[in-house]
């Protein structure tokens, strides 16, 4: 933890809130990453760590499922394909590590 306990508590107070004893960012209502939760525990902020992990895992799973569903209907434009070819080179196969989609140039 690089911030002092007081700084970490102030950061929590201004950037997050507890919902059913689980911290959520004010900006997007997602549960923060594990490293942030660990810092808040060290700063003495009380919440349910196990429930926080479960909620974050469900949020991540939902986001990945939405991304995959959106990518099914996403056709790459000629410009996007040109940019990818220029970045990775002809004869290269680029793999989307989340969907498994392969694009070969």
C-alpha positions as protocol buffer text, in pm:
chain_id: "A"
residue {
  index: 1
  type: UNK
  ca { x: 0 y: 0 z: 0 }
}
residue {
  index: 2
  type: UNK
  ca { x: 165 y: 320 z: -116 }
}
residue {
  index: 3
  type: UNK
  ca { x: -96 y: 556 z: 31 }
}
residue {
  index: 4
  type: UNK
  ca { x: -123 y: 624 z: 403 }
}
residue {
  index: 5
  type: UNK
  ca { x: -416 y: 477 z: 591 }
}
residue {
  index: 6
  type: UNK
  ca { x: -581 y: 820 z: 601 }
}
residue {
  index: 7
  type: UNK
  ca { x: -529 y: 869 z: 225 }
}
residue {
  index: 8
  type: UNK
  ca { x: -668 y: 523 z: 149 }
}
residue {
  index: 9
  type: UNK
  ca { x: -977 y: 590 z: 363 }
}
residue {
  index: 10
  type: UNK
  ca { x: -1029 y: 928 z: 197 }
}
residue {
  index: 11
  type: UNK
  ca { x: -989 y: 765 z: -146 }
}
residue {
  index: 12
  type: UNK
  ca { x: -1252 y: 507 z: -56 }
}
residue {
  index: 13
  type: UNK
  ca { x: -1489 y: 771 z: 79 }
}
residue {
  index: 14
  type: UNK
  ca { x: -1469 y: 985 z: -235 }
}
residue {
  index: 15
  type: UNK
  ca { x: -1458 y: 707 z: -498 }
}
residue {
  index: 16
  type: UNK
  ca { x: -1656 y: 410 z: -367 }
}
residue {
  index: 17
  type: UNK
  ca { x: -1956 y: 304 z: -165 }
}
residue {
  index: 18
  type: UNK
  ca { x: -2077 y: -10 z: 12 }
}
residue {
  index: 19
  type: UNK
  ca { x: -2373 y: -196 z: -129 }
}
residue {
  index: 20
  type: UNK
  ca { x: -2480 y: -502 z: 72 }
}
residue {
  index: 21
  type: UNK
  ca { x: -2142 y: -490 z: 247 }
}
residue {
  index: 22
  type: UNK
  ca { x: -1956 y: -503 z: -87 }
}
residue {
  index: 23
  type: UNK
  ca { x: -1750 y: -207 z: -216 }
}
residue {
  index: 24
  type: UNK
  ca { x: -1845 y: -65 z: -556 }
}
residue {
  index: 25
  type: UNK
  ca { x: -1687 y: 215 z: -757 }
}
residue {
  index: 26
  type: UNK
  ca { x: -1907 y: 523 z: -773 }
}
residue {
  index: 27
  type: UNK
  ca { x: -1817 y: 571 z: -1141 }
}
residue {
  index: 28
  type: UNK
  ca { x: -1942 y: 238 z: -1282 }
}
residue {
  index: 29
  type: UNK
  ca { x: -2080 y: 42 z: -984 }
}
residue {
  index: 30
  type: UNK
  ca { x: -1829 y: -240 z: -1040 }
}
residue {
  index: 31
  type: UNK
  ca { x: -1641 y: -407 z: -757 }
}
residue {
  index: 32
  type: UNK
  ca { x: -1279 y: -286 z: -755 }
}
residue {
  index: 33
  type: UNK
  ca { x: -983 y: -517 z: -832 }
}
residue {
  index: 34
  type: UNK
  ca { x: -841 y: -741 z: -563 }
}
residue {
  index: 35
  type: UNK
  ca { x: -537 y: -517 z: -506 }
}
residue {
  index: 36
  type: UNK
  ca { x: -761 y: -223 z: -423 }
}
residue {
  index: 37
  type: UNK
  ca { x: -973 y: -434 z: -189 }
}
residue {
  index: 38
  type: UNK
  ca { x: -656 y: -554 z: -15 }
}
residue {
  index: 39
  type: UNK
  ca { x: -545 y: -194 z: 39 }
}
residue {
  index: 40
  type: UNK
  ca { x: -882 y: -105 z: 186 }
}
residue {
  index: 41
  type: UNK
  ca { x: -865 y: -398 z: 428 }
}
residue {
  index: 42
  type: UNK
  ca { x: -520 y: -278 z: 540 }
}
residue {
  index: 43
  type: UNK
  ca { x: -669 y: 69 z: 589 }
}
residue {
  index: 44
  type: UNK
  ca { x: -932 y: -77 z: 821 }
}
residue {
  index: 45
  type: UNK
  ca { x: -1231 y: -41 z: 590 }
}
residue {
  index: 46
  type: UNK
  ca { x: -1483 y: -310 z: 682 }
}
residue {
  index: 47
  type: UNK
  ca { x: -1663 y: -513 z: 415 }
}
residue {
  index: 48
  type: UNK
  ca { x: -1726 y: -874 z: 316 }
}
residue {
  index: 49
  type: UNK
  ca { x: -1421 y: -983 z: 111 }
}
residue {
  index: 50
  type: UNK
  ca { x: -1561 y: -1321 z: 3 }
}
residue {
  index: 51
  type: UNK
  ca { x: -1889 y: -1172 z: -113 }
}
residue {
  index: 52
  type: UNK
  ca { x: -1690 y: -898 z: -293 }
}
residue {
  index: 53
  type: UNK
  ca { x: -1494 y: -1163 z: -484 }
}
residue {
  index: 54
  type: UNK
  ca { x: -1816 y: -1343 z: -579 }
}
residue {
  index: 55
  type: UNK
  ca { x: -1986 y: -1025 z: -701 }
}
residue {
  index: 56
  type: UNK
  ca { x: -1678 y: -918 z: -901 }
}
residue {
  index: 57
  type: UNK
  ca { x: -1650 y: -1263 z: -1059 }
}
residue {
  index: 58
  type: UNK
  ca { x: -2016 y: -1247 z: -1166 }
}
residue {
  index: 59
  type: UNK
  ca { x: -1963 y: -896 z: -1307 }
}
residue {
  index: 60
  type: UNK
  ca { x: -1660 y: -1009 z: -1508 }
}
residue {
  index: 61
  type: UNK
  ca { x: -1844 y: -1315 z: -1641 }
}
residue {
  index: 62
  type: UNK
  ca { x: -2137 y: -1098 z: -1749 }
}
residue {
  index: 63
  type: UNK
  ca { x: -1904 y: -848 z: -1922 }
}
residue {
  index: 64
  type: UNK
  ca { x: -1724 y: -1124 z: -2111 }
}
residue {
  index: 65
  type: UNK
  ca { x: -2054 y: -1280 z: -2222 }
}
residue {
  index: 66
  type: UNK
  ca { x: -2178 y: -940 z: -2346 }
}
residue {
  index: 67
  type: UNK
  ca { x: -1848 y: -880 z: -2530 }
}
residue {
  index: 68
  type: UNK
  ca { x: -1868 y: -1220 z: -2702 }
}
residue {
  index: 69
  type: UNK
  ca { x: -2231 y: -1161 z: -2800 }
}
residue {
  index: 70
  type: UNK
  ca { x: -2147 y: -817 z: -2942 }
}
residue {
  index: 71
  type: UNK
  ca { x: -1846 y: -950 z: -3133 }
}
residue {
  index: 72
  type: UNK
  ca { x: -2058 y: -1212 z: -3314 }
}
residue {
  index: 73
  type: UNK
  ca { x: -2223 y: -934 z: -3513 }
}
residue {
  index: 74
  type: UNK
  ca { x: -1912 y: -719 z: -3549 }
}
residue {
  index: 75
  type: UNK
  ca { x: -1777 y: -721 z: -3903 }
}
residue {
  index: 76
  type: UNK
  ca { x: -1439 y: -556 z: -3938 }
}
residue {
  index: 77
  type: UNK
  ca { x: -1438 y: -262 z: -4176 }
}
residue {
  index: 78
  type: UNK
  ca { x: -1188 y: -249 z: -4463 }
}
residue {
  index: 79
  type: UNK
  ca { x: -1008 y: 31 z: -4275 }
}
residue {
  index: 80
  type: UNK
  ca { x: -985 y: -176 z: -3957 }
}
residue {
  index: 81
  type: UNK
  ca { x: -850 y: -473 z: -4154 }
}
residue {
  index: 82
  type: UNK
  ca { x: -592 y: -249 z: -4324 }
}
residue {
  index: 83
  type: UNK
  ca { x: -481 y: -110 z: -3987 }
}
residue {
  index: 84
  type: UNK
  ca { x: -447 y: -461 z: -3845 }
}
residue {
  index: 85
  type: UNK
  ca { x: -252 y: -579 z: -4152 }
}
residue {
  index: 86
  type: UNK
  ca { x: -20 y: -277 z: -4122 }
}
residue {
  index: 87
  type: UNK
  ca { x: 32 y: -338 z: -3750 }
}
residue {
  index: 88
  type: UNK
  ca { x: 84 y: -714 z: -3761 }
}
residue {
  index: 89
  type: UNK
  ca { x: 206 y: -776 z: -4118 }
}
residue {
  index: 90
  type: UNK
  ca { x: 95 y: -988 z: -4410 }
}
residue {
  index: 91
  type: UNK
  ca { x: 93 y: -1363 z: -4351 }
}
residue {
  index: 92
  type: UNK
  ca { x: 8 y: -1314 z: -3984 }
}
residue {
  index: 93
  type: UNK
  ca { x: -289 y: -1460 z: -3799 }
}
residue {
  index: 94
  type: UNK
  ca { x: -434 y: -1242 z: -3523 }
}
residue {
  index: 95
  type: UNK
  ca { x: -642 y: -1419 z: -3258 }
}
residue {
  index: 96
  type: UNK
  ca { x: -897 y: -1251 z: -3034 }
}
residue {
  index: 97
  type: UNK
  ca { x: -807 y: -1421 z: -2706 }
}
residue {
  index: 98
  type: UNK
  ca { x: -1159 y: -1380 z: -2566 }
}
residue {
  index: 99
  type: UNK
  ca { x: -1368 y: -1503 z: -2859 }
}
residue {
  index: 100
  type: UNK
  ca { x: -1110 y: -1720 z: -3036 }
}
residue {
  index: 101
  type: UNK
  ca { x: -1184 y: -1544 z: -3367 }
}
residue {
  index: 102
  type: UNK
  ca { x: -891 y: -1565 z: -3607 }
}
residue {
  index: 103
  type: UNK
  ca { x: -810 y: -1308 z: -3876 }
}
residue {
  index: 104
  type: UNK
  ca { x: -539 y: -1401 z: -4124 }
}
residue {
  index: 105
  type: UNK
  ca { x: -368 y: -1148 z: -4351 }
}
